[in-house]
Amino acid sequence: MAVGFLLVIAGECVRLWGVAIAGSETRTTGPVGGTFLVTVGPFAYVRNPLYMGNIIMYFGIGIMANMPGLAIIGLIYFYLQYTLIVSLEEEALLKIFGEQYLQYVRSVPRFVPTLKKYGQSELSQPELSWKKGFGSEKRTLQAIGILILSMVILWYVRQ
């Protein structure tokens, strides 16, 4: 349970860092694309840190539930789902940012972070705002808290 919990926390930390930089544009339900080509913070290491964070969290939940099969199925499912979503997002970003986006794509992987920080962009970047990040992640944090509390209670009751 502890290993799964640490994975859930790690995944949410990656998400929170990404949202604190990219802001509300990560929560869009409208047209794909954004005001900024964000290449700082976690985006300097992986192009899709929020999706990566989700995948880590879902994997951690499967581990916490002591269901490694569920963890692996979730990992595969979300990887495939996010690959389809990202392909649409990448088309839009290429149209908006052109060669600058291509340079970013050549340097920064989609889902598995690189250790080499991307630092080539001369584009303006959004400001880091932990307050906005926590505000945007409020429901996600509540859901994680309820889920973890429920799992701990179930574990305790079954002992």
Chimera marker file (.cmm) of the C-alpha trace (Angstrom):
<marker_set name="trace">
<marker id="1" x="0.000" y="0.000" z="0.000" r="1" g="1" b="0" radius="0.5"/>
<marker id="2" x="2.862" y="2.386" z="0.814" r="1" g="1" b="0" radius="0.5"/>
<marker id="3" x="4.494" y="1.980" z="-2.613" r="1" g="1" b="0" radius="0.5"/>
<marker id="4" x="1.180" y="2.667" z="-4.362" r="1" g="1" b="0" radius="0.5"/>
<marker id="5" x="0.583" y="5.690" z="-2.132" r="1" g="1" b="0" radius="0.5"/>
<marker id="6" x="4.002" y="7.105" z="-3.039" r="1" g="1" b="0" radius="0.5"/>
<marker id="7" x="3.247" y="6.623" z="-6.743" r="1" g="1" b="0" radius="0.5"/>
<marker id="8" x="-0.099" y="8.435" z="-6.380" r="1" g="1" b="0" radius="0.5"/>
<marker id="9" x="1.614" y="11.328" z="-4.582" r="1" g="1" b="0" radius="0.5"/>
<marker id="10" x="4.425" y="11.451" z="-7.174" r="1" g="1" b="0" radius="0.5"/>
<marker id="11" x="1.911" y="11.509" z="-10.033" r="1" g="1" b="0" radius="0.5"/>
<marker id="12" x="-0.094" y="14.291" z="-8.417" r="1" g="1" b="0" radius="0.5"/>
<marker id="13" x="3.071" y="16.322" z="-7.736" r="1" g="1" b="0" radius="0.5"/>
<marker id="14" x="3.943" y="16.174" z="-11.433" r="1" g="1" b="0" radius="0.5"/>
<marker id="15" x="0.372" y="17.220" z="-12.333" r="1" g="1" b="0" radius="0.5"/>
<marker id="16" x="0.370" y="20.045" z="-9.787" r="1" g="1" b="0" radius="0.5"/>
<marker id="17" x="3.687" y="21.416" z="-11.056" r="1" g="1" b="0" radius="0.5"/>
<marker id="18" x="2.398" y="21.316" z="-14.629" r="1" g="1" b="0" radius="0.5"/>
<marker id="19" x="-0.906" y="23.002" z="-13.780" r="1" g="1" b="0" radius="0.5"/>
<marker id="20" x="0.897" y="25.644" z="-11.687" r="1" g="1" b="0" radius="0.5"/>
<marker id="21" x="2.721" y="26.641" z="-14.874" r="1" g="1" b="0" radius="0.5"/>
<marker id="22" x="0.268" y="25.940" z="-17.705" r="1" g="1" b="0" radius="0.5"/>
<marker id="23" x="-2.740" y="27.165" z="-15.736" r="1" g="1" b="0" radius="0.5"/>
<marker id="24" x="-6.342" y="26.756" z="-16.762" r="1" g="1" b="0" radius="0.5"/>
<marker id="25" x="-5.464" y="25.975" z="-20.384" r="1" g="1" b="0" radius="0.5"/>
<marker id="26" x="-4.888" y="22.411" z="-19.238" r="1" g="1" b="0" radius="0.5"/>
<marker id="27" x="-8.589" y="22.154" z="-18.333" r="1" g="1" b="0" radius="0.5"/>
<marker id="28" x="-9.997" y="23.231" z="-21.673" r="1" g="1" b="0" radius="0.5"/>
<marker id="29" x="-13.018" y="21.505" z="-23.177" r="1" g="1" b="0" radius="0.5"/>
<marker id="30" x="-13.042" y="23.743" z="-26.225" r="1" g="1" b="0" radius="0.5"/>
<marker id="31" x="-10.764" y="23.770" z="-29.236" r="1" g="1" b="0" radius="0.5"/>
<marker id="32" x="-7.376" y="22.102" z="-28.894" r="1" g="1" b="0" radius="0.5"/>
<marker id="33" x="-4.390" y="24.416" z="-28.627" r="1" g="1" b="0" radius="0.5"/>
<marker id="34" x="-3.095" y="27.045" z="-26.287" r="1" g="1" b="0" radius="0.5"/>
<marker id="35" x="-1.882" y="30.577" z="-25.844" r="1" g="1" b="0" radius="0.5"/>
<marker id="36" x="1.603" y="29.396" z="-24.913" r="1" g="1" b="0" radius="0.5"/>
<marker id="37" x="3.898" y="26.632" z="-26.072" r="1" g="1" b="0" radius="0.5"/>
<marker id="38" x="4.907" y="25.788" z="-22.514" r="1" g="1" b="0" radius="0.5"/>
<marker id="39" x="8.490" y="24.509" z="-22.396" r="1" g="1" b="0" radius="0.5"/>
<marker id="40" x="9.436" y="25.257" z="-18.774" r="1" g="1" b="0" radius="0.5"/>
<marker id="41" x="8.917" y="23.408" z="-15.494" r="1" g="1" b="0" radius="0.5"/>
<marker id="42" x="7.952" y="19.776" z="-16.058" r="1" g="1" b="0" radius="0.5"/>
<marker id="43" x="7.317" y="20.575" z="-19.743" r="1" g="1" b="0" radius="0.5"/>
<marker id="44" x="11.093" y="21.005" z="-20.108" r="1" g="1" b="0" radius="0.5"/>
<marker id="45" x="11.492" y="17.267" z="-19.395" r="1" g="1" b="0" radius="0.5"/>
<marker id="46" x="8.345" y="15.676" z="-20.841" r="1" g="1" b="0" radius="0.5"/>
<marker id="47" x="5.798" y="17.114" z="-23.299" r="1" g="1" b="0" radius="0.5"/>
<marker id="48" x="2.739" y="15.794" z="-21.457" r="1" g="1" b="0" radius="0.5"/>
<marker id="49" x="3.431" y="15.919" z="-17.720" r="1" g="1" b="0" radius="0.5"/>
<marker id="50" x="-0.243" y="15.984" z="-16.736" r="1" g="1" b="0" radius="0.5"/>
<marker id="51" x="-1.003" y="12.810" z="-18.670" r="1" g="1" b="0" radius="0.5"/>
<marker id="52" x="2.185" y="11.233" z="-17.357" r="1" g="1" b="0" radius="0.5"/>
<marker id="53" x="1.115" y="12.197" z="-13.830" r="1" g="1" b="0" radius="0.5"/>
<marker id="54" x="-2.309" y="10.614" z="-14.395" r="1" g="1" b="0" radius="0.5"/>
<marker id="55" x="-0.754" y="7.389" z="-15.631" r="1" g="1" b="0" radius="0.5"/>
<marker id="56" x="1.517" y="7.237" z="-12.564" r="1" g="1" b="0" radius="0.5"/>
<marker id="57" x="-1.453" y="7.911" z="-10.245" r="1" g="1" b="0" radius="0.5"/>
<marker id="58" x="-3.658" y="5.222" z="-11.814" r="1" g="1" b="0" radius="0.5"/>
<marker id="59" x="-0.795" y="2.737" z="-11.642" r="1" g="1" b="0" radius="0.5"/>
<marker id="60" x="-0.283" y="3.666" z="-7.978" r="1" g="1" b="0" radius="0.5"/>
<marker id="61" x="-3.972" y="3.160" z="-7.209" r="1" g="1" b="0" radius="0.5"/>
<marker id="62" x="-3.794" y="-0.345" z="-8.684" r="1" g="1" b="0" radius="0.5"/>
<marker id="63" x="-0.763" y="-1.080" z="-6.515" r="1" g="1" b="0" radius="0.5"/>
<marker id="64" x="-2.469" y="0.361" z="-3.416" r="1" g="1" b="0" radius="0.5"/>
<marker id="65" x="-5.480" y="-1.876" z="-4.068" r="1" g="1" b="0" radius="0.5"/>
<marker id="66" x="-3.070" y="-4.838" z="-4.239" r="1" g="1" b="0" radius="0.5"/>
<marker id="67" x="-4.259" y="-5.515" z="-7.775" r="1" g="1" b="0" radius="0.5"/>
<marker id="68" x="-1.135" y="-5.481" z="-9.968" r="1" g="1" b="0" radius="0.5"/>
<marker id="69" x="-3.163" y="-6.786" z="-12.945" r="1" g="1" b="0" radius="0.5"/>
<marker id="70" x="-5.469" y="-3.782" z="-12.680" r="1" g="1" b="0" radius="0.5"/>
<marker id="71" x="-2.427" y="-1.505" z="-12.424" r="1" g="1" b="0" radius="0.5"/>
<marker id="72" x="-0.944" y="-2.915" z="-15.634" r="1" g="1" b="0" radius="0.5"/>
<marker id="73" x="-4.269" y="-2.831" z="-17.509" r="1" g="1" b="0" radius="0.5"/>
<marker id="74" x="-4.771" y="0.780" z="-16.386" r="1" g="1" b="0" radius="0.5"/>
<marker id="75" x="-1.247" y="1.663" z="-17.470" r="1" g="1" b="0" radius="0.5"/>
<marker id="76" x="-1.815" y="0.222" z="-20.955" r="1" g="1" b="0" radius="0.5"/>
<marker id="77" x="-5.329" y="1.682" z="-21.307" r="1" g="1" b="0" radius="0.5"/>
<marker id="78" x="-4.353" y="5.217" z="-20.378" r="1" g="1" b="0" radius="0.5"/>
<marker id="79" x="-1.194" y="5.098" z="-22.462" r="1" g="1" b="0" radius="0.5"/>
<marker id="80" x="-3.276" y="4.180" z="-25.525" r="1" g="1" b="0" radius="0.5"/>
<marker id="81" x="-6.002" y="6.719" z="-24.717" r="1" g="1" b="0" radius="0.5"/>
<marker id="82" x="-3.541" y="9.544" z="-24.155" r="1" g="1" b="0" radius="0.5"/>
<marker id="83" x="-1.599" y="8.658" z="-27.296" r="1" g="1" b="0" radius="0.5"/>
<marker id="84" x="-4.778" y="9.272" z="-29.333" r="1" g="1" b="0" radius="0.5"/>
<marker id="85" x="-5.557" y="12.528" z="-27.516" r="1" g="1" b="0" radius="0.5"/>
<marker id="86" x="-1.984" y="13.784" z="-27.804" r="1" g="1" b="0" radius="0.5"/>
<marker id="87" x="-1.877" y="13.188" z="-31.554" r="1" g="1" b="0" radius="0.5"/>
<marker id="88" x="-4.769" y="15.660" z="-31.974" r="1" g="1" b="0" radius="0.5"/>
<marker id="89" x="-3.156" y="18.153" z="-29.615" r="1" g="1" b="0" radius="0.5"/>
<marker id="90" x="0.150" y="17.876" z="-31.472" r="1" g="1" b="0" radius="0.5"/>
<marker id="91" x="-1.524" y="18.635" z="-34.816" r="1" g="1" b="0" radius="0.5"/>
<marker id="92" x="-3.019" y="21.813" z="-33.357" r="1" g="1" b="0" radius="0.5"/>
<marker id="93" x="0.242" y="22.896" z="-31.703" r="1" g="1" b="0" radius="0.5"/>
<marker id="94" x="2.151" y="22.344" z="-34.931" r="1" g="1" b="0" radius="0.5"/>
<marker id="95" x="-0.307" y="24.620" z="-36.770" r="1" g="1" b="0" radius="0.5"/>
<marker id="96" x="-0.004" y="27.310" z="-34.082" r="1" g="1" b="0" radius="0.5"/>
<marker id="97" x="3.723" y="27.204" z="-33.294" r="1" g="1" b="0" radius="0.5"/>
<marker id="98" x="5.268" y="25.624" z="-36.412" r="1" g="1" b="0" radius="0.5"/>
<marker id="99" x="9.038" y="25.134" z="-36.388" r="1" g="1" b="0" radius="0.5"/>
<marker id="100" x="9.359" y="26.092" z="-32.720" r="1" g="1" b="0" radius="0.5"/>
<marker id="101" x="7.050" y="23.211" z="-31.831" r="1" g="1" b="0" radius="0.5"/>
<marker id="102" x="8.964" y="20.802" z="-34.095" r="1" g="1" b="0" radius="0.5"/>
<marker id="103" x="12.211" y="21.764" z="-32.351" r="1" g="1" b="0" radius="0.5"/>
<marker id="104" x="10.558" y="21.103" z="-28.987" r="1" g="1" b="0" radius="0.5"/>
<marker id="105" x="9.208" y="17.711" z="-30.186" r="1" g="1" b="0" radius="0.5"/>
<marker id="106" x="12.670" y="16.664" z="-31.371" r="1" g="1" b="0" radius="0.5"/>
<marker id="107" x="14.140" y="17.441" z="-27.938" r="1" g="1" b="0" radius="0.5"/>
<marker id="108" x="11.460" y="16.443" z="-25.412" r="1" g="1" b="0" radius="0.5"/>
<marker id="109" x="9.735" y="13.019" z="-25.251" r="1" g="1" b="0" radius="0.5"/>
<marker id="110" x="5.956" y="12.560" z="-25.069" r="1" g="1" b="0" radius="0.5"/>
<marker id="111" x="5.452" y="10.553" z="-21.873" r="1" g="1" b="0" radius="0.5"/>
<marker id="112" x="8.776" y="9.314" z="-20.483" r="1" g="1" b="0" radius="0.5"/>
<marker id="113" x="10.826" y="12.200" z="-19.093" r="1" g="1" b="0" radius="0.5"/>
<marker id="114" x="14.346" y="12.947" z="-20.208" r="1" g="1" b="0" radius="0.5"/>
<marker id="115" x="17.044" y="14.000" z="-17.772" r="1" g="1" b="0" radius="0.5"/>
<marker id="116" x="18.205" y="16.740" z="-20.126" r="1" g="1" b="0" radius="0.5"/>
<marker id="117" x="16.282" y="19.960" z="-19.549" r="1" g="1" b="0" radius="0.5"/>
<marker id="118" x="14.922" y="21.690" z="-22.645" r="1" g="1" b="0" radius="0.5"/>
<marker id="119" x="16.096" y="25.275" z="-22.792" r="1" g="1" b="0" radius="0.5"/>
<marker id="120" x="15.932" y="26.320" z="-26.431" r="1" g="1" b="0" radius="0.5"/>
<marker id="121" x="12.645" y="28.209" z="-26.493" r="1" g="1" b="0" radius="0.5"/>
<marker id="122" x="12.610" y="31.949" z="-26.916" r="1" g="1" b="0" radius="0.5"/>
<marker id="123" x="8.817" y="32.024" z="-26.649" r="1" g="1" b="0" radius="0.5"/>
<marker id="124" x="7.188" y="33.845" z="-23.770" r="1" g="1" b="0" radius="0.5"/>
<marker id="125" x="6.194" y="31.506" z="-20.952" r="1" g="1" b="0" radius="0.5"/>
<marker id="126" x="3.415" y="31.665" z="-18.371" r="1" g="1" b="0" radius="0.5"/>
<marker id="127" x="4.216" y="32.516" z="-14.773" r="1" g="1" b="0" radius="0.5"/>
<marker id="128" x="4.452" y="29.779" z="-12.150" r="1" g="1" b="0" radius="0.5"/>
<marker id="129" x="1.530" y="30.156" z="-9.722" r="1" g="1" b="0" radius="0.5"/>
<marker id="130" x="1.212" y="27.541" z="-6.996" r="1" g="1" b="0" radius="0.5"/>
<marker id="131" x="-1.972" y="29.251" z="-5.783" r="1" g="1" b="0" radius="0.5"/>
<marker id="132" x="-3.644" y="28.790" z="-9.175" r="1" g="1" b="0" radius="0.5"/>
<marker id="133" x="-2.215" y="25.281" z="-9.417" r="1" g="1" b="0" radius="0.5"/>
<marker id="134" x="-3.719" y="24.224" z="-6.091" r="1" g="1" b="0" radius="0.5"/>
<marker id="135" x="-6.989" y="25.935" z="-7.018" r="1" g="1" b="0" radius="0.5"/>
<marker id="136" x="-7.165" y="24.062" z="-10.304" r="1" g="1" b="0" radius="0.5"/>
<marker id="137" x="-6.264" y="20.739" z="-8.664" r="1" g="1" b="0" radius="0.5"/>
<marker id="138" x="-8.677" y="21.125" z="-5.731" r="1" g="1" b="0" radius="0.5"/>
<marker id="139" x="-11.114" y="18.459" z="-6.980" r="1" g="1" b="0" radius="0.5"/>
<marker id="140" x="-8.313" y="16.090" z="-7.968" r="1" g="1" b="0" radius="0.5"/>
<marker id="141" x="-6.764" y="16.447" z="-4.506" r="1" g="1" b="0" radius="0.5"/>
<marker id="142" x="-10.166" y="15.852" z="-2.873" r="1" g="1" b="0" radius="0.5"/>
<marker id="143" x="-10.716" y="12.726" z="-4.972" r="1" g="1" b="0" radius="0.5"/>
<marker id="144" x="-7.252" y="11.403" z="-4.103" r="1" g="1" b="0" radius="0.5"/>
<marker id="145" x="-7.859" y="12.052" z="-0.405" r="1" g="1" b="0" radius="0.5"/>
<marker id="146" x="-11.245" y="10.288" z="-0.439" r="1" g="1" b="0" radius="0.5"/>
<marker id="147" x="-9.866" y="7.358" z="-2.409" r="1" g="1" b="0" radius="0.5"/>
<marker id="148" x="-6.847" y="6.886" z="-0.149" r="1" g="1" b="0" radius="0.5"/>
<marker id="149" x="-8.951" y="7.235" z="3.005" r="1" g="1" b="0" radius="0.5"/>
<marker id="150" x="-11.423" y="4.664" z="1.656" r="1" g="1" b="0" radius="0.5"/>
<marker id="151" x="-8.636" y="2.230" z="0.809" r="1" g="1" b="0" radius="0.5"/>
<marker id="152" x="-7.049" y="2.606" z="4.237" r="1" g="1" b="0" radius="0.5"/>
<marker id="153" x="-10.415" y="2.080" z="5.966" r="1" g="1" b="0" radius="0.5"/>
<marker id="154" x="-11.096" y="-1.041" z="3.869" r="1" g="1" b="0" radius="0.5"/>
<marker id="155" x="-7.626" y="-2.363" z="4.594" r="1" g="1" b="0" radius="0.5"/>
<marker id="156" x="-8.084" y="-1.734" z="8.314" r="1" g="1" b="0" radius="0.5"/>
<marker id="157" x="-11.548" y="-3.352" z="8.415" r="1" g="1" b="0" radius="0.5"/>
<marker id="158" x="-10.270" y="-6.474" z="6.636" r="1" g="1" b="0" radius="0.5"/>
<marker id="159" x="-7.427" y="-6.943" z="9.154" r="1" g="1" b="0" radius="0.5"/>
<link id1="1" id2="2" r="1" g="1" b="0" radius="0.2"/>
<link id1="2" id2="3" r="1" g="1" b="0" radius="0.2"/>
<link id1="3" id2="4" r="1" g="1" b="0" radius="0.2"/>
<link id1="4" id2="5" r="1" g="1" b="0" radius="0.2"/>
<link id1="5" id2="6" r="1" g="1" b="0" radius="0.2"/>
<link id1="6" id2="7" r="1" g="1" b="0" radius="0.2"/>
<link id1="7" id2="8" r="1" g="1" b="0" radius="0.2"/>
<link id1="8" id2="9" r="1" g="1" b="0" radius="0.2"/>
<link id1="9" id2="10" r="1" g="1" b="0" radius="0.2"/>
<link id1="10" id2="11" r="1" g="1" b="0" radius="0.2"/>
<link id1="11" id2="12" r="1" g="1" b="0" radius="0.2"/>
<link id1="12" id2="13" r="1" g="1" b="0" radius="0.2"/>
<link id1="13" id2="14" r="1" g="1" b="0" radius="0.2"/>
<link id1="14" id2="15" r="1" g="1" b="0" radius="0.2"/>
<link id1="15" id2="16" r="1" g="1" b="0" radius="0.2"/>
<link id1="16" id2="17" r="1" g="1" b="0" radius="0.2"/>
<link id1="17" id2="18" r="1" g="1" b="0" radius="0.2"/>
<link id1="18" id2="19" r="1" g="1" b="0" radius="0.2"/>
<link id1="19" id2="20" r="1" g="1" b="0" radius="0.2"/>
<link id1="20" id2="21" r="1" g="1" b="0" radius="0.2"/>
<link id1="21" id2="22" r="1" g="1" b="0" radius="0.2"/>
<link id1="22" id2="23" r="1" g="1" b="0" radius="0.2"/>
<link id1="23" id2="24" r="1" g="1" b="0" radius="0.2"/>
<link id1="24" id2="25" r="1" g="1" b="0" radius="0.2"/>
<link id1="25" id2="26" r="1" g="1" b="0" radius="0.2"/>
<link id1="26" id2="27" r="1" g="1" b="0" radius="0.2"/>
<link id1="27" id2="28" r="1" g="1" b="0" radius="0.2"/>
<link id1="28" id2="29" r="1" g="1" b="0" radius="0.2"/>
<link id1="29" id2="30" r="1" g="1" b="0" radius="0.2"/>
<link id1="30" id2="31" r="1" g="1" b="0" radius="0.2"/>
<link id1="31" id2="32" r="1" g="1" b="0" radius="0.2"/>
<link id1="32" id2="33" r="1" g="1" b="0" radius="0.2"/>
<link id1="33" id2="34" r="1" g="1" b="0" radius="0.2"/>
<link id1="34" id2="35" r="1" g="1" b="0" radius="0.2"/>
<link id1="35" id2="36" r="1" g="1" b="0" radius="0.2"/>
<link id1="36" id2="37" r="1" g="1" b="0" radius="0.2"/>
<link id1="37" id2="38" r="1" g="1" b="0" radius="0.2"/>
<link id1="38" id2="39" r="1" g="1" b="0" radius="0.2"/>
<link id1="39" id2="40" r="1" g="1" b="0" radius="0.2"/>
<link id1="40" id2="41" r="1" g="1" b="0" radius="0.2"/>
<link id1="41" id2="42" r="1" g="1" b="0" radius="0.2"/>
<link id1="42" id2="43" r="1" g="1" b="0" radius="0.2"/>
<link id1="43" id2="44" r="1" g="1" b="0" radius="0.2"/>
<link id1="44" id2="45" r="1" g="1" b="0" radius="0.2"/>
<link id1="45" id2="46" r="1" g="1" b="0" radius="0.2"/>
<link id1="46" id2="47" r="1" g="1" b="0" radius="0.2"/>
<link id1="47" id2="48" r="1" g="1" b="0" radius="0.2"/>
<link id1="48" id2="49" r="1" g="1" b="0" radius="0.2"/>
<link id1="49" id2="50" r="1" g="1" b="0" radius="0.2"/>
<link id1="50" id2="51" r="1" g="1" b="0" radius="0.2"/>
<link id1="51" id2="52" r="1" g="1" b="0" radius="0.2"/>
<link id1="52" id2="53" r="1" g="1" b="0" radius="0.2"/>
<link id1="53" id2="54" r="1" g="1" b="0" radius="0.2"/>
<link id1="54" id2="55" r="1" g="1" b="0" radius="0.2"/>
<link id1="55" id2="56" r="1" g="1" b="0" radius="0.2"/>
<link id1="56" id2="57" r="1" g="1" b="0" radius="0.2"/>
<link id1="57" id2="58" r="1" g="1" b="0" radius="0.2"/>
<link id1="58" id2="59" r="1" g="1" b="0" radius="0.2"/>
<link id1="59" id2="60" r="1" g="1" b="0" radius="0.2"/>
<link id1="60" id2="61" r="1" g="1" b="0" radius="0.2"/>
<link id1="61" id2="62" r="1" g="1" b="0" radius="0.2"/>
<link id1="62" id2="63" r="1" g="1" b="0" radius="0.2"/>
<link id1="63" id2="64" r="1" g="1" b="0" radius="0.2"/>
<link id1="64" id2="65" r="1" g="1" b="0" radius="0.2"/>
<link id1="65" id2="66" r="1" g="1" b="0" radius="0.2"/>
<link id1="66" id2="67" r="1" g="1" b="0" radius="0.2"/>
<link id1="67" id2="68" r="1" g="1" b="0" radius="0.2"/>
<link id1="68" id2="69" r="1" g="1" b="0" radius="0.2"/>
<link id1="69" id2="70" r="1" g="1" b="0" radius="0.2"/>
<link id1="70" id2="71" r="1" g="1" b="0" radius="0.2"/>
<link id1="71" id2="72" r="1" g="1" b="0" radius="0.2"/>
<link id1="72" id2="73" r="1" g="1" b="0" radius="0.2"/>
<link id1="73" id2="74" r="1" g="1" b="0" radius="0.2"/>
<link id1="74" id2="75" r="1" g="1" b="0" radius="0.2"/>
<link id1="75" id2="76" r="1" g="1" b="0" radius="0.2"/>
<link id1="76" id2="77" r="1" g="1" b="0" radius="0.2"/>
<link id1="77" id2="78" r="1" g="1" b="0" radius="0.2"/>
<link id1="78" id2="79" r="1" g="1" b="0" radius="0.2"/>
<link id1="79" id2="80" r="1" g="1" b="0" radius="0.2"/>
<link id1="80" id2="81" r="1" g="1" b="0" radius="0.2"/>
<link id1="81" id2="82" r="1" g="1" b="0" radius="0.2"/>
<link id1="82" id2="83" r="1" g="1" b="0" radius="0.2"/>
<link id1="83" id2="84" r="1" g="1" b="0" radius="0.2"/>
<link id1="84" id2="85" r="1" g="1" b="0" radius="0.2"/>
<link id1="85" id2="86" r="1" g="1" b="0" radius="0.2"/>
<link id1="86" id2="87" r="1" g="1" b="0" radius="0.2"/>
<link id1="87" id2="88" r="1" g="1" b="0" radius="0.2"/>
<link id1="88" id2="89" r="1" g="1" b="0" radius="0.2"/>
<link id1="89" id2="90" r="1" g="1" b="0" radius="0.2"/>
<link id1="90" id2="91" r="1" g="1" b="0" radius="0.2"/>
<link id1="91" id2="92" r="1" g="1" b="0" radius="0.2"/>
<link id1="92" id2="93" r="1" g="1" b="0" radius="0.2"/>
<link id1="93" id2="94" r="1" g="1" b="0" radius="0.2"/>
<link id1="94" id2="95" r="1" g="1" b="0" radius="0.2"/>
<link id1="95" id2="96" r="1" g="1" b="0" radius="0.2"/>
<link id1="96" id2="97" r="1" g="1" b="0" radius="0.2"/>
<link id1="97" id2="98" r="1" g="1" b="0" radius="0.2"/>
<link id1="98" id2="99" r="1" g="1" b="0" radius="0.2"/>
<link id1="99" id2="100" r="1" g="1" b="0" radius="0.2"/>
<link id1="100" id2="101" r="1" g="1" b="0" radius="0.2"/>
<link id1="101" id2="102" r="1" g="1" b="0" radius="0.2"/>
<link id1="102" id2="103" r="1" g="1" b="0" radius="0.2"/>
<link id1="103" id2="104" r="1" g="1" b="0" radius="0.2"/>
<link id1="104" id2="105" r="1" g="1" b="0" radius="0.2"/>
<link id1="105" id2="106" r="1" g="1" b="0" radius="0.2"/>
<link id1="106" id2="107" r="1" g="1" b="0" radius="0.2"/>
<link id1="107" id2="108" r="1" g="1" b="0" radius="0.2"/>
<link id1="108" id2="109" r="1" g="1" b="0" radius="0.2"/>
<link id1="109" id2="110" r="1" g="1" b="0" radius="0.2"/>
<link id1="110" id2="111" r="1" g="1" b="0" radius="0.2"/>
<link id1="111" id2="112" r="1" g="1" b="0" radius="0.2"/>
<link id1="112" id2="113" r="1" g="1" b="0" radius="0.2"/>
<link id1="113" id2="114" r="1" g="1" b="0" radius="0.2"/>
<link id1="114" id2="115" r="1" g="1" b="0" radius="0.2"/>
<link id1="115" id2="116" r="1" g="1" b="0" radius="0.2"/>
<link id1="116" id2="117" r="1" g="1" b="0" radius="0.2"/>
<link id1="117" id2="118" r="1" g="1" b="0" radius="0.2"/>
<link id1="118" id2="119" r="1" g="1" b="0" radius="0.2"/>
<link id1="119" id2="120" r="1" g="1" b="0" radius="0.2"/>
<link id1="120" id2="121" r="1" g="1" b="0" radius="0.2"/>
<link id1="121" id2="122" r="1" g="1" b="0" radius="0.2"/>
<link id1="122" id2="123" r="1" g="1" b="0" radius="0.2"/>
<link id1="123" id2="124" r="1" g="1" b="0" radius="0.2"/>
<link id1="124" id2="125" r="1" g="1" b="0" radius="0.2"/>
<link id1="125" id2="126" r="1" g="1" b="0" radius="0.2"/>
<link id1="126" id2="127" r="1" g="1" b="0" radius="0.2"/>
<link id1="127" id2="128" r="1" g="1" b="0" radius="0.2"/>
<link id1="128" id2="129" r="1" g="1" b="0" radius="0.2"/>
<link id1="129" id2="130" r="1" g="1" b="0" radius="0.2"/>
<link id1="130" id2="131" r="1" g="1" b="0" radius="0.2"/>
<link id1="131" id2="132" r="1" g="1" b="0" radius="0.2"/>
<link id1="132" id2="133" r="1" g="1" b="0" radius="0.2"/>
<link id1="133" id2="134" r="1" g="1" b="0" radius="0.2"/>
<link id1="134" id2="135" r="1" g="1" b="0" radius="0.2"/>
<link id1="135" id2="136" r="1" g="1" b="0" radius="0.2"/>
<link id1="136" id2="137" r="1" g="1" b="0" radius="0.2"/>
<link id1="137" id2="138" r="1" g="1" b="0" radius="0.2"/>
<link id1="138" id2="139" r="1" g="1" b="0" radius="0.2"/>
<link id1="139" id2="140" r="1" g="1" b="0" radius="0.2"/>
<link id1="140" id2="141" r="1" g="1" b="0" radius="0.2"/>
<link id1="141" id2="142" r="1" g="1" b="0" radius="0.2"/>
<link id1="142" id2="143" r="1" g="1" b="0" radius="0.2"/>
<link id1="143" id2="144" r="1" g="1" b="0" radius="0.2"/>
<link id1="144" id2="145" r="1" g="1" b="0" radius="0.2"/>
<link id1="145" id2="146" r="1" g="1" b="0" radius="0.2"/>
<link id1="146" id2="147" r="1" g="1" b="0" radius="0.2"/>
<link id1="147" id2="148" r="1" g="1" b="0" radius="0.2"/>
<link id1="148" id2="149" r="1" g="1" b="0" radius="0.2"/>
<link id1="149" id2="150" r="1" g="1" b="0" radius="0.2"/>
<link id1="150" id2="151" r="1" g="1" b="0" radius="0.2"/>
<link id1="151" id2="152" r="1" g="1" b="0" radius="0.2"/>
<link id1="152" id2="153" r="1" g="1" b="0" radius="0.2"/>
<link id1="153" id2="154" r="1" g="1" b="0" radius="0.2"/>
<link id1="154" id2="155" r="1" g="1" b="0" radius="0.2"/>
<link id1="155" id2="156" r="1" g="1" b="0" radius="0.2"/>
<link id1="156" id2="157" r="1" g="1" b="0" radius="0.2"/>
<link id1="157" id2="158" r="1" g="1" b="0" radius="0.2"/>
<link id1="158" id2="159" r="1" g="1" b="0" radius="0.2"/>
</marker_set>
